[in-house]
Structures are given as structure tokens and as C-alpha cells.
Amino acid sequence: MNKLYPSAAAALDGIIRDGMTLAVGGFGLCGIPEALIAALRDSGSKGLTVISNNAGVDGFGLGQLLTTRQIRKMVSSYVGENQEFERQYLAGELELEFTPQGTLAEKLRAGGAGIPAFFTKTGYGTVVAEGKETRQFPGPDGQPEWYVMERALYADVSLVKAWKADKAGNLIYRKTARNFNPMIAAASPMCVAEAEIVVETGELDPDQVHTPGIYVKRLVHNPHPEKRIEQRTLRTNGR
């Protein structure tokens, strides 16, 4: 089956609507689906809930959707590099569900695995646990320890970025650009992927595939992503 679409806009056509929940891959600006985010911006959809490790930076990545006021709520782990995010949140214009990074990854993984909830020690006794069920379980030494119940995350649509894909949607990520992408790909019934390299079905080594094509419904080729660097530091005087 050929899942390749001619453009990011075509890949999102008919599946994006106002008020939906999207899960978007990436960590900072590393491994973000740049073309799909731009197409989402151009779709004009409003009132979106976006699950992603962070909200990009001002004017790039998911930061573009903050500029256009398309995001109603963020479910995130780190938001410290986006001034527009800070402004909207402090002004009460943006809802935020703040989640510890490892918990966010596990909530997405659980969603893709069909596990409705799980218990974790992370966040117990903090604002993260407010309003959530807590329970004691025996720790490694047999003594009871407190845990917080966290519910799985699901999305209507997932947007992910791969390094290489075949036309059947099998994906290979590259190094740290893998980050949240595999969990996000599985956390919705409609995963749309963009890849820098697209080959014919059967050309990928099955042992190298990170996300099987069964999870991916649509694919777009983006051979020249910008791959911006959040904070570039240059060494001076050979030091």
C-alpha cells in the first residue's frame, strides 16, 4: 500500500478540525515534523489541544500555532523557551497541563498500548498530584510507598518526524530525533508522518524499523527540513 501524499497539506486534508486533540513529536526543535506543523498552521484550525514535550520557540515549530492563536491547551513537559507561550499562559489565554517528562512519555506509551492508567512515584506530594488518586504499594524494601495514578494520553491525530520511511509507512528515526516520536505515533488512530528520505516498500531492513507501518496512515516527503537549533553556542579563540 502506498501511503505517500504529494504534500503536507494534502496529507492533513480531511482529518483536521477545530477543537481536536493532536500529539506532535519532537524534543525542543529536534525531531519535529516541520512541514506538517506548517500545514496545520495554514489549515486555520482553532481551539486545538496539543500534546507535545514543549511548544517550540517563538515563530517556529509549535510556536507558530501560538502566534496564530490556534492552540487552546498544551499538554507539555517543558515550556521555558517560548515567550509567547509564557505571555498567553500568564494572561489566562492558554490552558496548560504540566506533566513530568518521563510521565508524559509513559502516558503516551500507555495510550498506544491500550493501558488506561498506571501508578508512578513521580509527582507525589506536589501540585502534579493534586486531584489525582494516590495509593500505597510495597517498595523494594517491602515498606509501603505512595504512588500517583496517571491516566494514559490519546490523540485524534499524531504528527511525527522520521529520517527514513518506505511507502508503506515503516519509519526509521535518526539518533536523538527519535525522542517522543515512537510513542506519539502509536497514541492515536491517525498517524501522519513526514520523512527526509522515502524509499520503495521492502527496501528497509525490518530489524532497523522503529515504527511499523501499521501505525502510520499517511506519509509526506520533506527532503529539506530546516532543522533549526534552539540555542547556538560558538567556541571562540580555540577554547
HELIX and SHEET records of a PDB file:
HELIX    1   1 ALA A    8  LEU A   12  1                                   5    
HELIX    2   2 GLU A   34  SER A   43  1                                  10    
HELIX    3   3 GLY A   63  THR A   67  1                                   5    
HELIX    4   4 GLN A   83  LEU A   90  1                                   8    
HELIX    5   5 GLN A  101  ALA A  113  1                                  13    
HELIX    6   6 VAL A  127  ALA A  129  5                                   3    
HELIX    7   7 LYS A  175  ALA A  177  5                                   3    
HELIX    8   8 ASN A  181  ALA A  186  1                                   6    
HELIX    9   9 PRO A  206  GLN A  208  5                                   3    
HELIX   10  10 GLY A  213  TYR A  215  5                                   3    
SHEET    1   A 8 LEU A   4  TYR A   5  0                                        
SHEET    2   A 8 VAL A 216  HIS A 221  1                                        
SHEET    3   A 8 CYS A 191  VAL A 199  1                                        
SHEET    4   A 8 VAL A 157  ASP A 166  1                                        
SHEET    5   A 8 THR A  21  VAL A  24  1                                        
SHEET    6   A 8 LEU A  48  ILE A  51  1                                        
SHEET    7   A 8 ILE A  71  SER A  76  1                                        
SHEET    8   A 8 GLU A  95  PHE A  98  1                                        
SHEET    1   B 5 LEU A   4  TYR A   5  0                                        
SHEET    2   B 5 VAL A 216  HIS A 221  1                                        
SHEET    3   B 5 CYS A 191  VAL A 199  1                                        
SHEET    4   B 5 VAL A 157  ASP A 166  1                                        
SHEET    5   B 5 LEU A 171  ILE A 172 -1                                        
SHEET    1   C 3 ALA A 117  THR A 120  0                                        
SHEET    2   C 3 PRO A 144  ARG A 151 -1                                        
SHEET    3   C 3 THR A 134  PRO A 138 -1                                        
END                                                                             
